Amino acid sequence: MTPDPLLADLSESDGAIGLSASDKSMYVLRLADDALVYAQRLGEWIAAAPQLEEDVALGNIALDQLGQARSLLTYAGQLEGRSRDEDALAYFRDERDFLNAQIFELPRGDFGFTIARMLVVSSYQLALYRRLQLSTDPALAAVAAKAVKEVDYHRDHATQWSLRLGDGTEESHRRLQQGFDDVWAYVAELFEADALVTALAGQGVAVDSAGLEEPVLSYVSAVLADATLEVPATSVRHTGGRRGIHTEHMGYLLAEMQHLARSHPGARW
């Protein structure tokens, strides 16, 4: 693929003394894999959305996520120093090497589930990228500055659909509530902060995920209230994605996403 101009002058940057490049590479891969896997799921709606305008909207949101993934994968490859570009990292890693949170890999589901996930995910990404703009790592700050404008739109899109469906017909209300019920057990993983995140956040490179929980859930809860929906009550917390432990759905997603590249390695189009 064409090199990302956003990172052209930042490939040698190292904003935090004392942190290894592999530490930062792993953190960047987490962000990249979130966006890449989510883009794959959203792309499944193209030509399948409930209306033509939404076909275009979901396709554009998927492309935004893919653009973020490209920038982050390119930077992760530069940091790790193993001569792997964005294509190699996207298409030639195995399931256990992907570090996305499990919420991003869940099947597309119906439109209600897609909107429920989008409201949670976009609220999380907006809070994350707003803070990541202040990162001491210039490359991450640059990616965040561009991404924050995109995910702000994603959150607004999900908010408007949540209000429309939640306060709409009995059926639309039921299906959107079911969407939130189904996704809720995967939300907590977004706010887990392990030793890697804590160390990088202490150096000003990363964002402490735990600090995002209150603003994100406050916003989502307010939208649910306005949409006459209930905040789901569950004690179940699915986790493991940041360590390469995924749901049974991830393998099928990667098989579809990686099939062409693995069937014709090194091909040029």
Secondary structure by P-SEA (a helix, b strand, c coil): ccccccccccccccccccccaaaaaaaaaaaaaaaaaaaaaaaccccccccaaaaaaaaaaaaaaaaaaaaaaaaaaaaaccccccccccccccccccccccccccccccaaaaaaaaaaaaaaaaaaaaaacccccaaaaaaaaaaaaaaaaaaaaaaaaaaaaaaccaaaaaaaaaaaaaacccccccccccaaaaaaaaaccccccccaaaaaaaaaaaaaaaacccccccccccccccccccccaaaaaaaaacccccccccccc
